[in-house]
Amino acid sequence: MFENRYLTRGVQARIPLALQIFLWDCIDNLPEPKDYLQVFRLSVCREMQSVIHEQEQPEFKKEYLLNLPHPITAKVYVIDDGDHCTMLLAEEY
């Protein structure tokens, strides 16, 4: 799961590369089994980047605080359809 990785133009334009890599790493380090849908809620907390990573089945939730320049607010989905996986902004779904 989560091989053949792609991202949308929206992610490429709005999500800094360092944060994209961090999100992929979160998925890579997630214990099995992994849900086909990974959800990341990005927000600003005390001038730091807050990342909440969730999946529904099995239930999983983990929060991170990162010291990144220019933190952003966005909701990001990573969807694995079996052939490839795509990172996209929620509004692109």
Backbone as CSV, one residue per row, in Angstrom:
resi,resn,N_x,N_y,N_z,CA_x,CA_y,CA_z,C_x,C_y,C_z
1,MET,0.836,-1.201,0.000,0.000,0.000,0.000,0.871,1.251,0.000
2,PHE,0.323,2.303,-0.533,0.955,3.616,-0.565,2.282,3.617,-1.319
3,GLU,2.270,2.924,-2.469,3.384,2.964,-3.415,2.937,3.833,-4.593
4,ASN,3.794,4.063,-5.569,3.463,4.866,-6.755,2.790,6.166,-6.342
5,ARG,3.538,7.048,-5.755,2.999,8.256,-5.121,2.876,9.432,-6.084
6,TYR,1.739,10.103,-5.960,1.452,11.280,-6.771,0.903,12.366,-5.866
7,LEU,0.965,13.595,-6.364,0.318,14.693,-5.652,-0.317,15.625,-6.662
8,THR,-1.307,16.352,-6.208,-2.032,17.259,-7.089,-1.304,18.596,-7.193
9,ARG,-1.739,19.396,-8.136,-1.158,20.733,-8.294,-1.414,21.597,-7.063
10,GLY,-2.567,21.393,-6.439,-2.880,22.153,-5.239,-1.897,21.874,-4.117
11,VAL,-1.563,20.607,-3.916,-0.578,20.245,-2.895,0.778,20.824,-3.264
12,GLN,1.156,20.687,-4.513,2.442,21.193,-4.963,2.548,22.706,-4.744
13,ALA,1.448,23.418,-4.947,1.457,24.872,-4.811,1.374,25.345,-3.362
14,ARG,0.639,24.632,-2.500,0.367,25.137,-1.145,1.145,24.480,-0.024
15,ILE,1.557,23.229,-0.199,2.212,22.496,0.881,3.721,22.501,0.628
16,PRO,4.499,23.086,1.531,5.953,23.107,1.345,6.524,21.696,1.229
17,LEU,7.588,21.553,0.467,8.185,20.244,0.214,8.550,19.522,1.512
18,ALA,9.131,20.227,2.466,9.513,19.588,3.738,8.291,18.996,4.437
19,LEU,7.164,19.677,4.356,5.944,19.180,4.976,5.371,17.996,4.187
20,GLN,5.446,18.043,2.861,5.019,16.898,2.045,5.804,15.651,2.436
21,ILE,7.103,15.781,2.564,7.962,14.649,2.934,7.594,14.141,4.317
22,PHE,7.316,15.057,5.252,6.916,14.652,6.593,5.615,13.846,6.550
23,LEU,4.644,14.278,5.760,3.365,13.560,5.669,3.561,12.156,5.103
24,TRP,4.387,12.019,4.058,4.676,10.688,3.511,5.356,9.822,4.571
25,ASP,6.276,10.408,5.343,6.961,9.659,6.405,5.979,9.187,7.479
26,CYS,5.002,10.019,7.794,3.976,9.617,8.769,3.262,8.356,8.296
27,ILE,2.937,8.300,7.020,2.264,7.121,6.465,3.203,5.921,6.484
28,ASP,4.463,6.128,6.087,5.429,5.034,6.065,5.621,4.422,7.448
29,ASN,5.582,5.239,8.482,5.834,4.772,9.845,4.569,4.332,10.581
30,LEU,3.433,4.387,9.914,2.169,3.969,10.506,2.136,2.449,10.625
31,PRO,1.742,1.922,11.792,1.674,0.464,11.923,0.587,-0.126,11.025
32,GLU,0.775,-1.370,10.641,-0.218,-2.087,9.828,-1.379,-2.494,10.722
33,PRO,-2.565,-2.644,10.220,-2.985,-2.332,8.857,-3.217,-0.839,8.672
34,LYS,-3.067,-0.398,7.439,-3.274,1.006,7.098,-4.582,1.143,6.324
35,ASP,-5.341,2.162,6.669,-6.570,2.475,5.940,-6.190,3.076,4.587
36,TYR,-7.043,2.898,3.589,-6.780,3.456,2.262,-6.841,4.981,2.269
37,LEU,-7.481,5.571,3.291,-7.625,7.024,3.386,-6.899,7.528,4.623
38,GLN,-5.907,8.376,4.407,-5.185,9.035,5.490,-5.569,10.511,5.469
39,VAL,-5.837,11.073,6.632,-6.278,12.458,6.734,-5.277,13.229,7.579
40,PHE,-4.865,14.394,7.079,-3.959,15.281,7.801,-4.620,16.645,7.941
41,ARG,-4.755,17.091,9.181,-5.293,18.425,9.456,-4.126,19.310,9.865
42,LEU,-3.843,20.308,9.037,-2.720,21.205,9.262,-3.235,22.527,9.804
43,SER,-2.590,23.030,10.848,-2.983,24.320,11.402,-1.774,24.975,12.048
44,VAL,-1.954,26.227,12.441,-0.898,26.995,13.089,-1.183,27.019,14.583
45,CYS,-0.189,26.656,15.367,-0.311,26.636,16.824,0.937,27.291,17.416
46,ARG,0.777,28.449,18.012,1.901,29.190,18.605,3.048,29.361,17.612
47,GLU,2.721,29.772,16.426,3.674,30.017,15.345,4.418,28.762,14.897
48,MET,3.880,27.587,15.232,4.450,26.324,14.789,3.430,25.590,13.923
49,GLN,3.919,24.626,13.159,3.041,23.824,12.312,2.468,22.667,13.123
50,SER,1.156,22.644,13.253,0.468,21.541,13.909,-0.024,20.581,12.831
51,VAL,0.205,19.278,13.047,-0.247,18.243,12.123,-0.999,17.207,12.936
52,ILE,-2.252,16.971,12.576,-3.027,15.891,13.175,-3.247,14.852,12.085
53,HIS,-2.734,13.657,12.318,-2.816,12.554,11.355,-3.854,11.566,11.862
54,GLU,-4.830,11.226,10.989,-5.912,10.324,11.386,-6.206,9.308,10.295
55,GLN,-6.747,8.175,10.724,-7.379,7.206,9.828,-8.556,6.608,10.592
56,GLU,-9.529,6.057,9.838,-10.741,5.519,10.473,-10.621,4.055,10.865
57,GLN,-10.094,3.200,9.953,-10.058,1.751,10.203,-8.673,1.190,9.992
58,PRO,-7.992,0.685,10.988,-8.365,0.798,12.398,-8.151,2.233,12.868
59,GLU,-8.872,2.604,13.885,-8.826,3.972,14.372,-7.406,4.348,14.797
60,PHE,-6.971,5.515,14.323,-5.627,6.010,14.627,-5.667,7.527,14.634
61,LYS,-4.966,8.130,15.585,-4.832,9.585,15.627,-3.534,9.923,16.342
62,LYS,-2.756,10.797,15.722,-1.508,11.246,16.326,-1.304,12.714,15.978
63,GLU,-0.803,13.463,16.941,-0.578,14.894,16.753,0.910,15.195,16.798
64,TYR,1.321,16.136,15.954,2.712,16.567,15.881,2.765,18.092,15.911
65,LEU,3.825,18.648,16.475,4.130,20.072,16.407,5.508,20.203,15.777
66,LEU,5.580,20.914,14.662,6.823,21.044,13.918,7.260,22.502,13.884
67,ASN,8.547,22.707,13.976,9.090,24.047,13.876,9.494,24.289,12.424
68,LEU,8.506,24.683,11.614,8.738,24.946,10.196,8.473,26.412,9.904
69,PRO,9.219,26.995,8.987,8.916,28.378,8.599,7.584,28.420,7.845
70,HIS,6.834,29.448,8.045,5.574,29.676,7.335,4.572,28.528,7.489
71,PRO,4.124,28.251,8.716,3.108,27.211,8.912,1.818,27.571,8.168
72,ILE,1.070,26.546,7.795,-0.141,26.753,6.998,-1.325,26.046,7.638
73,THR,-2.510,26.395,7.156,-3.737,25.731,7.560,-4.335,25.081,6.315
74,ALA,-4.566,23.778,6.397,-5.137,23.045,5.261,-5.553,21.660,5.745
75,LYS,-6.388,21.013,4.944,-6.747,19.617,5.187,-6.274,18.827,3.975
76,VAL,-5.492,17.780,4.235,-4.885,16.997,3.162,-5.345,15.550,3.279
77,TYR,-5.745,14.975,2.151,-6.080,13.559,2.078,-4.966,12.847,1.308
78,VAL,-4.684,11.618,1.715,-3.847,10.726,0.911,-4.684,9.470,0.701
79,ILE,-4.983,9.192,-0.567,-5.883,8.093,-0.926,-5.121,7.058,-1.739
80,ASP,-5.205,5.799,-1.302,-4.599,4.685,-2.024,-5.712,3.904,-2.710
81,ASP,-5.670,3.841,-4.036,-6.726,3.117,-4.767,-6.286,1.725,-5.209
82,GLY,-5.133,1.278,-4.739,-4.638,-0.042,-5.104,-3.546,0.002,-6.151
83,ASP,-3.669,0.900,-7.131,-2.651,1.043,-8.175,-1.667,2.165,-7.869
84,HIS,-2.176,3.219,-7.273,-1.323,4.360,-6.921,-1.966,5.113,-5.763
85,CYS,-1.205,6.014,-5.159,-1.789,6.825,-4.094,-1.555,8.290,-4.421
86,THR,-2.492,9.105,-4.018,-2.501,10.515,-4.364,-2.671,11.361,-3.117
87,MET,-1.819,12.368,-2.994,-1.940,13.376,-1.940,-2.670,14.566,-2.556
88,LEU,-3.783,14.972,-1.931,-4.566,16.075,-2.472,-5.150,16.911,-1.354
89,LEU,-5.442,18.157,-1.665,-6.121,19.032,-0.723,-7.581,18.616,-0.651
90,ALA,-8.203,18.791,0.511,-9.600,18.389,0.681,-10.504,19.049,-0.353
91,GLU,-10.233,20.293,-0.686,-11.097,20.987,-1.654,-10.907,20.478,-3.073
92,GLU,-9.896,19.647,-3.317,-9.685,19.064,-4.652,-10.396,17.715,-4.792
93,TYR,-10.962,17.219,-3.715,-11.610,15.899,-3.733,-12.909,15.946,-4.487
